[in-house]
Amino acid sequence: MQKKNIRWYTFFLVGITLLVYVQGIYFNFTNWDDTQYILKNDWIRNWDAQLFLKAFTETHFGHYHPFTWLSLAVDAALFNYNPMGFHLHNLLLHIVNTLLVFFLLRKITNNASLSVLVTLAFTLHPFVNESVQWITERKNLLFTMFYLLSMLFYVKYLKEGKLKILSVSFVFFFFSLI
């Protein structure tokens, strides 16, 4: 497959994903978990060593999501609790996941057209909407990203047989678990 076609498929997938989900960046915080996870969460107010220590050693609201807490802290610092920034971050993560699905499928099938169709099913599936539009569900987007990265490196390991590549796959898999 020519690089030009792959580039076109990539732009197409990003464009469709943006078209479907971009209105979500104008949504507000929900009255479900966003209040506890973001607005009343003292952990994410300060970007310091205490945040890292708590994120990796304690549970918060009964959950252990260190990468979620850290990413929410980044958003709080960058966007000063403006929900648009949090929603934009979720959308960008979903776009990354969409592209990772496409590239993983392309590596497995060696069929770019089929990979685009299956990726469209992934990116547009109604179940994904909740993870993209509900800020607290960032944990699903992060899990998916790390898991897909793990799978990409694992497929590369199967082709090349290098333990260094397998090690990277295991690191991303471990990240997906936390």
Stockholm file with secondary structure:
# STOCKHOLM 1.0

chainA/1-178         MQKKNIRWYTFFLVGITLLVYVQGIYFNFTNWDDTQYILKNDWIRNWDAQLFLKAFTETHFGHYHPFTWLSLAVDAALFNYNPMGFHLHNLLLHIVNTLLVFFLLRKITNNASLSVLVTLAFTLHPFVNESVQWITERKNLLFTMFYLLSMLFYVKYLKEGKLKILSVSFVFFFFSLI
#=GR chainA/1-178 SS CCHHHHHHHHHHHHHHHHHHHGGGGGCCCCSSSHIIIIITCGGGGSCSHHHHHHHHHCCBTTBCCHHHHHHHHHHHHHHTTCHHHHHHHHHHHHHHHHHHHHHHHHHHHCCHHHHHHHHHHHHHCHHHHHHHHSGGGHHHHHHHHHHHHHHHHHHHHHHHCCHHHHHHHHHHHHHHHC
#=GC SS_cons         CCHHHHHHHHHHHHHHHHHHHGGGGGCCCCSSSHIIIIITCGGGGSCSHHHHHHHHHCCBTTBCCHHHHHHHHHHHHHHTTCHHHHHHHHHHHHHHHHHHHHHHHHHHHCCHHHHHHHHHHHHHCHHHHHHHHSGGGHHHHHHHHHHHHHHHHHHHHHHHCCHHHHHHHHHHHHHHHC
//
